[in-house]
Amino acid sequence: MSSDLEIEDWYSYKQLLQIYHKFFSLGFLDTDFKTKMALISLICYTTHKLKSKKPDITHYQIIQKLAVGKGIPDRYLKALAVVCDEFGYGCTEFPTFDLNEKEILNTIKDIFDKFVPF
């Protein structure tokens, strides 16, 4: 048995779910599962592509630029960035759904338009 504390030693499932919903949920987007996954994939793809030109660019910076004027509070943008960091970590290929570069950026913005403030 390991002497390291495991996550279940600190939090119950219910507590972890509350933490997730408070800090990382994409529930603020009024859309379906496929669209949420597409959003994550397209942001990860865009960030990965731009890292070849600017290695220090982050998902958060990309999200901030694309969400300008959408009325999405920064806490949701940060949560989305954390989710993208997790899903994109170590990946080099992402589904782009046969969209070109301009369509990808417009699709991300269109999905951001589905923001629901409550």
PyMOL commands that set and color helices and strands:
alter all, ss='L'
color gray80, all
select helices_A, chain A and resi 7-10+13-23+33-51+59-66+74-88+101-112
alter helices_A, ss='H'
color red, helices_A
deselect
rebuild
show_as cartoon
